[in-house]
Amino acid sequence: MTFSFPIDFNSRLDFYILIISLLLHFKWVLRLLFQLSRLRKLFDWLLALVRYITLKWKIRQIKSRNVGLPSLFQDVYRKHPDKIAFHFEEDKWTFRDLENYSNKIANYFRSQGVKHGDCVALYMENRLEYIGIWLGLCKLGAVPALMNNNLRLKSLKHCIAIVNSISIITSQEGQVVSIVEIITTLLSTSIILQIEKNFSYLSFDIITSEHRFQANLIDSFLRSLIASLKGCKIPLTPSLVLFFLFPNVRCFLTAIASNIMIGFKESDILYCPLPLYHMAAGIQASCQALCAGVTVVLRSKFSASNYWKDCIKYKVTLYILDLSGV
């Protein structure tokens, strides 16, 4: 059986005439699609309004509780302690690992005399310990200064001086240690700690495993921090002239606003290969794990050739990437 079409397509004009006639014949379909598009816009507006109201309620709730970032992390940790918080290349940390490590950090630095309001500089490459260290410092009420590890000499000296850092935490990767030793001859800053993967110079792993540096934070100690952490600020020092102060409220707003307005879910996996001194990675991405329980994937540095490989490997659903900061 054969079928013949009523129009002989000898030219494009015949084809266009057919399309127009069909559209006119089914114009009610176009009207329906138009109405659906208007309904979709209305739905988007309503969804944005609901998320905005949710955000305002969440911020008000946090303010009324008078809590800091460590307290919000405690809520996430109690909810799912064994969920993976961070992937870093071949390593991974659960929320329990992060809780124990940050508590050891807080107890260790408290034993070294660091107190609420003191500024401690982090001059390190990306690594899992980076998040645990600044979270532990926040638990202590100290102010972590996230230094751009590409800074050298004059720029680095300027940033250490302007944040009034009493100590520097470094890794022993590349030329970081030699650079910091030069800077400390020009400043009154002391190096409390240097971290190395092989732990051959000063083993922080041994220090924090000693029994006096507990993995559990004392309840009364945490309660005493709730009020004091309200004024805690996180300075980011990406260059010689830029200096950002991040109070807790702004930290919450940066992390929670993107979480609610974009619609993050706890099942999401966020990919962020940016440097951890960068606001997008150090605050926005990291706080998705600390405040909302989202799993975050970090890298030592951005790799275009490994981007899609990483996305497939970790089953990434969201990403944060700023090529200007890479």
N, C-alpha and C positions, 0 to 999 in steps of 0.2 A: 504494500500500500504506500502511495506517495502523496505528499501534501504540496500544494502550490501556495505561495505567498501572494496576496493581492497586489503588492507593489513590486515592481521590478527595480532593483537598486542599481540603476545605471549611473547614478551620480550621488555625491554626498548630500546634495540638496534633498533628494527623495528620502534619504535616511533621516535627515533633520526634520522634515515635514512629518514623518511617521512619529518621531519622538514627541514633537509638539502636540500632535493630535492625541496621542496617548495621555500626555500630561493634562490636556484640557478635559479629556474624557474622565480622568480620575483626579480631578481637582480637589475633590473632597479628601483624597489621601494627603494632598499637600496641606490642606487646612488642618487636618489632624496632626500632621508632623509639626506644623507651626505651633499649634496649641500645646503639643507635648514639649516643644522647646521652651515655651513660656513657662510651663509647669516645672521643667527642669531648672530653669533659672530661679523660680520661686523656691523650689526645694533647696537649691544651693544657698540661697539667702537665709532660709530658715535654719539650715544646718550650721551655717556660719554664726547665726545669732545664738543658737543653742550652745555651740562650742565657746563662744565669747562669754556667755553667762556662766558656763561651767568653769572657765578660766578665772573669772572674777570671784566666784564662790570659792575656788581652790586657794587663791591668793589670800582671801579674807580668812579662810580656815587656818592657813599656815600662820598668818599674823596673830590670830586669836590664840593659837597654841603657843606662840612665842618660842618657836623652835628654830634650830639651825639645820644646816645640811646634814650633820651626823645623825640627828634625830630622824630625819626623813629616810636616811639610809637604813637605820635600825628597823623602821617599819617594813622596808623592802626585804631586808635580811630575814626578819622573822617570818615573812610570808612564804618565801621560797629560798631557803639557805643553800640548797644543793644545785640550784640552777646556775648555768654558766653565765657569769657577768661579763667577762672579757676574753676574747680570743686575741692572741698576739703571735702571728705566724704559726709555729708548731706548739706553742704553749697556750694554756687556758687556765683561768681562775674562776672558781665559783664564788658566790656571794659569801660563803663561809670562809674561803681562803682570804678574800679581801677584808672581811671583818677581823680575822685573827691577825693578819699582817698589819693593818692600820692600828689595831689596839697595841701591838708590840711597838710600833713607831711612837704612838702617843706616850706610852709608859717609858720608853727609852729617852725621849727628848725631855720628858718631865724630870727624869733622873739627872739630866745634864743641865738643869736649871732654866730651860726654856719655859716661858710662862705666857699667859694670855696677852695678846697684843704684840709680842715679839715677832719680827719678820725673819723668816728663814728662806734663803734663795735656793731654788732647784735649777741646776745647770746640767741637764742630762739629755741624752738621746731618748727617743721613744722606747719604753719598756713597760711591762706590767707593774713593776715596783713604783713607777712614777705616780700612778693613780693612788696606790696604797700609801705612799709617803705623804702626798698633800691631803689625803683624807685623814690620815693620822694626825697631821699638824692641825687640821681644822678641829678635830676632836679635842685637842689640847687647847684650842682657842688661839693658837699662833696663826700668823699670816703667811701662807706660802707665796713666794714671788716666783712666777714661772718665767724663767729667763730663756731667751732665744739662744740656743746652743751654737748658733752661727756667729754670735758676737765675738769680737776679739778686742783685746787691749783697751783702747780709749773708750769704745762703745760699751764694753762689758764693765769697765770701771765705773763709768757714768751710771749704768743701771743699778749696780750693786750699791753705789753711794746714794742714789736718789730714793731707793726703797728703804734705806737705813737698815740693811740686813745685818743681823748679828752673827749669822753662820751661813755656810754654803754647803749644799749637798751635791756631790758630783758623781759621775760614773768614771771609770778608767778606760773609756773607749776613745780611740783616736788621740788627739792632742789635748783633750779636755783638762787633764790633771796638770800638765805643764803650764797651760794658760792660766788656770786658777792660781797656781803657786806664784806666778808673776804678779797677778792682780792683788793677792793677799799681802804682798810686800809693800803695796801702795795704800792699802786700807787696813783698818783695825779689825777687819772681819776674820774670824777663826773658822777653820774647816772642822766641823764636828764629824763629818762622815764622808767616806768615799766608798762607792759601791762598784764592785767588779764582778763579772760573771764567774770568774774562776776563784774569787775571794782570796787572792794571794797577798794583797796589800793590807787591807783592814776588813776582816770578815764581818759584815753586818749580819749575815746569817747566823754566825755564832753568837754575836752580841744579843740579838733579839730572841734567841732560843734559850737564853738563860732564864732560870725560874723566876727571878725577880721582875722580869719584864713579862707580865701576864698577857695571855691572849684574850682574856676576858676583861672588859672595861668595868670598873667598879660602878655600881648603880648611883651611889651618892656623887661620885666624880662626874658622871654624865649629867646628873640633875644640876650640879653646880655650874655646868657649862651652858645650860639652856639659855639663861639670861645673858651671859657674857658673850655668847656667840652672835647675839643680835647685831652687834657692831663690828663683827669680823669682816675684813675686806681681803679680797684676793687680787693683788696687783699683777698685771700682765705687762711685760716689758719687751716688746718686739724690736725696738730700735733705740737709737740715741735720743730721739725727741719724743717718742710716743710712750705714754704711761697710762694704763687703764686701771681704775679702781673698781673692783666688783664686790659691793656689799652682798650680804646673803639674799636680800629681797631681789636685787637685780639678777643674781645668779638663778634664783627660782624662776623669775620671769623669763629669762633667756631659755631655760630648759623646759619649763612646764608649758610656756606659751606655744612653743613649737610642737610639743608633745600633744597638746589638746587640739590646737587649731589644724594641725596636719592630720591628726587622728592616729597616732601611734598605738599599737597594741603590744601587750606583753609578749606575744608570740613573735613579734617582729625581730629581725636581726639587722642591725645598723652597721654599715661599713663606713669607716672614716680613716683614710690613710694619711691625714694631715699631721703635722708636728703637734705634740701635746702642749707646747707653749702657746699654740695658736688658739684663739678663743673658740673657734668652731669645734676643735677637738677637745681641748682642755676643759671647756665649760659645757658647751652645747651638747656634744656627743657623749662625753663622760657622764654628765648628769642624767642622761636618759637611762643609764644603768643604775646610777646611785639613787635617783629619785623616783624612777618609774619602773624599774625592773626589766628594761629592754636589754637584750644581749648586744654588745658592741664589739665589732671587729676592728683591731688596730694593726698598723704596720710600722716598721722602722722608718720607711719613707715610701712615698708614692711611686708605683711602678706601672707604667702604661701597659707593658707587656703582660703583667700579671693581674691586671684589673679584672678582666672577665673570668680568669681562672679562679681568683679569690671569691668572686661573686658566686660562682658555681660550687666551689668547695664548701663555703660556709652557708650556702642557701640564703644569700642576702636578699632582703626585701626592700630596704631603704639605704640611701647613702648620703653622706655629706662630703662634698668635694669643692674646694675653692682653688682653682689652678693658680691664681695669683699668689696664694700662700704656700704653694708647694716648692 
